[in-house]
Amino acid sequence: MRNLLLSLASAACLWSGVAAADHFTATCECGKPDPQALLPAGDRPDHSLGVEASKCGWSNPLVIGGDKTKDSVATEMIEASGNKFHVRGVHELTMQSGDKVALPYQGSGMSKDNQQSGPKGTFTFAQGTGKLKGINGKGTFSCKSAGEGVSCEVEGDYELGK
């Protein structure tokens, strides 16, 4: 009986944490990376390592505590092997209020004829400024080629710091 009560109490604590989180969906478009550097790794012909940064706009803004994304910059490291690639980076959002928040992310995808299929991956909320200080949360993203850049669907949950 005691184990049942502990389990119910634990579930109630988890539920209360989930219930307090705010859910969001958003869409961003990132342009052609500038700067971009992709170099052969040297161990085999189809293996490259690189870094790039892209400026992004939000056709469906991410809304955090009533504040909408104004623009953002995604800076990432890339490892490409054949037609597969992995990315790890930080997407820094600037809100209409001027507050900023960093979203560390990682993902993977495939490319064919210089067109990306993906990446898809996960992110967390990290450092925030102003009313975004102490933000906590996580989410997923799924991107597809859009001209020389990508269009990404973003979804997740967050809690503002107290």
C-alpha positions as CSV (number, residue, x, y, z in Angstrom):
1,M,0.0,0.0,0.0
2,R,2.8,2.4,0.8
3,N,4.4,1.8,-2.6
4,L,1.1,2.5,-4.3
5,L,0.8,5.8,-2.4
6,L,4.4,6.8,-3.3
7,S,3.7,6.0,-6.9
8,L,0.5,8.1,-6.9
9,A,2.4,11.0,-5.2
10,S,5.2,10.7,-7.8
11,A,2.7,10.7,-10.6
12,A,0.9,13.7,-9.2
13,C,4.2,15.6,-9.0
14,L,5.1,14.8,-12.6
15,W,1.6,15.7,-13.8
16,S,1.7,19.1,-12.0
17,G,5.1,19.8,-13.7
18,V,3.7,18.9,-17.1
19,A,0.5,20.8,-16.6
20,A,2.4,24.0,-15.8
21,A,4.4,23.9,-19.1
22,D,3.2,25.9,-22.1
23,H,3.1,24.1,-25.5
24,F,4.1,25.8,-28.8
25,T,4.4,25.2,-32.5
26,A,6.2,27.5,-34.9
27,T,7.8,27.8,-38.3
28,C,11.1,29.4,-39.2
29,E,12.9,29.9,-42.5
30,C,16.7,30.0,-42.5
31,G,18.5,31.4,-45.6
32,K,21.6,30.3,-47.3
33,P,24.4,29.8,-44.7
34,D,26.9,32.7,-44.6
35,P,29.6,32.1,-43.5
36,Q,30.0,28.4,-44.4
37,A,33.1,26.3,-44.4
38,L,33.1,22.6,-45.2
39,L,36.4,20.8,-45.4
40,P,37.4,17.2,-46.2
41,A,38.2,15.3,-43.0
42,G,41.0,13.5,-44.8
43,D,40.2,9.9,-43.7
44,R,38.0,9.1,-46.7
45,P,36.7,10.9,-49.8
46,D,33.1,11.3,-48.7
47,H,33.8,12.6,-45.1
48,S,33.7,16.3,-44.4
49,L,33.5,18.6,-41.3
50,G,32.3,22.1,-41.3
51,V,30.7,25.1,-39.6
52,E,28.0,27.5,-40.8
53,A,25.7,30.2,-39.6
54,S,22.3,31.2,-41.1
55,K,19.9,34.1,-40.4
56,C,16.3,33.0,-39.9
57,G,12.9,34.6,-40.0
58,W,9.6,33.3,-38.5
59,S,6.5,33.0,-40.7
60,N,4.7,31.4,-37.7
61,P,6.5,32.9,-34.7
62,L,7.4,31.0,-31.6
63,V,5.4,32.7,-28.7
64,I,6.9,32.6,-25.2
65,G,5.0,34.3,-22.5
66,G,3.1,36.5,-25.0
67,D,6.4,37.6,-26.6
68,K,7.0,36.6,-30.3
69,T,10.2,35.7,-32.1
70,K,11.4,38.6,-34.2
71,D,14.4,36.9,-35.9
72,S,17.2,34.4,-35.1
73,V,20.6,33.0,-36.0
74,A,21.5,29.3,-36.2
75,T,25.2,28.5,-35.8
76,E,26.2,24.9,-36.3
77,M,28.8,22.3,-36.7
78,I,28.3,19.7,-39.5
79,E,29.7,16.2,-40.1
80,A,28.8,14.8,-43.5
81,S,29.6,11.3,-44.6
82,G,28.3,10.3,-48.0
83,N,24.7,11.4,-48.2
84,K,24.2,11.5,-44.4
85,F,24.9,14.4,-42.1
86,H,24.8,15.3,-38.4
87,V,24.4,18.8,-37.0
88,R,25.0,20.2,-33.6
89,G,24.5,23.9,-32.8
90,V,22.8,26.8,-31.1
91,H,19.8,28.7,-32.4
92,E,19.7,32.1,-30.8
93,L,16.3,33.7,-30.8
94,T,15.7,37.5,-30.5
95,M,12.2,38.3,-29.3
96,Q,10.2,41.4,-30.2
97,S,10.9,42.7,-26.7
98,G,14.6,42.4,-27.4
99,D,15.0,39.5,-24.9
100,K,17.1,36.6,-26.2
101,V,17.1,32.8,-25.6
102,A,19.6,30.2,-26.8
103,L,18.4,26.8,-28.0
104,P,21.2,24.2,-28.2
105,Y,20.2,21.5,-30.8
106,Q,21.3,18.4,-32.5
107,G,19.9,16.5,-35.5
108,S,20.6,14.5,-38.6
109,G,19.4,14.1,-42.1
110,M,20.3,13.1,-45.7
111,S,21.1,15.0,-48.8
112,K,20.6,14.3,-52.5
113,D,21.7,16.5,-55.3
114,N,22.7,19.2,-52.8
115,Q,19.1,19.3,-51.4
116,Q,18.7,18.4,-47.7
117,S,16.1,16.0,-46.5
118,G,16.0,17.0,-42.9
119,P,17.6,17.6,-40.6
120,K,15.3,16.4,-37.8
121,G,16.3,16.6,-34.2
122,T,15.8,17.9,-30.7
123,F,16.6,21.1,-28.8
124,T,16.5,22.4,-25.2
125,F,16.1,25.9,-23.8
126,A,19.3,27.3,-22.3
127,Q,20.3,30.8,-21.4
128,G,17.7,33.5,-21.6
129,T,17.7,37.3,-20.9
130,G,15.1,39.5,-19.4
131,K,11.9,37.7,-18.7
132,L,13.3,34.6,-20.4
133,K,16.0,34.2,-17.7
134,G,15.6,30.8,-16.1
135,I,13.4,29.4,-19.0
136,N,13.3,25.6,-19.1
137,G,12.0,23.4,-21.8
138,K,12.6,21.2,-24.8
139,G,11.3,20.3,-28.2
140,T,11.7,18.9,-31.7
141,F,12.3,20.3,-35.2
142,S,11.9,19.0,-38.7
143,C,13.4,20.8,-41.6
144,K,13.1,20.6,-45.4
145,S,14.8,22.4,-48.3
146,A,13.4,25.8,-49.2
147,G,15.4,27.5,-52.0
148,E,19.0,27.9,-50.8
149,G,18.0,27.5,-47.2
150,V,15.6,25.4,-45.1
151,S,12.1,25.7,-43.6
152,C,11.7,24.2,-40.2
153,E,8.6,23.1,-38.2
154,V,9.3,23.5,-34.4
155,E,7.3,22.1,-31.5
156,G,7.8,21.8,-27.8
157,D,7.1,22.9,-24.3
158,Y,8.6,25.5,-21.9
159,E,8.3,26.9,-18.5
160,L,9.4,30.5,-17.6
161,G,11.7,30.9,-14.6
162,K,10.2,32.1,-11.4
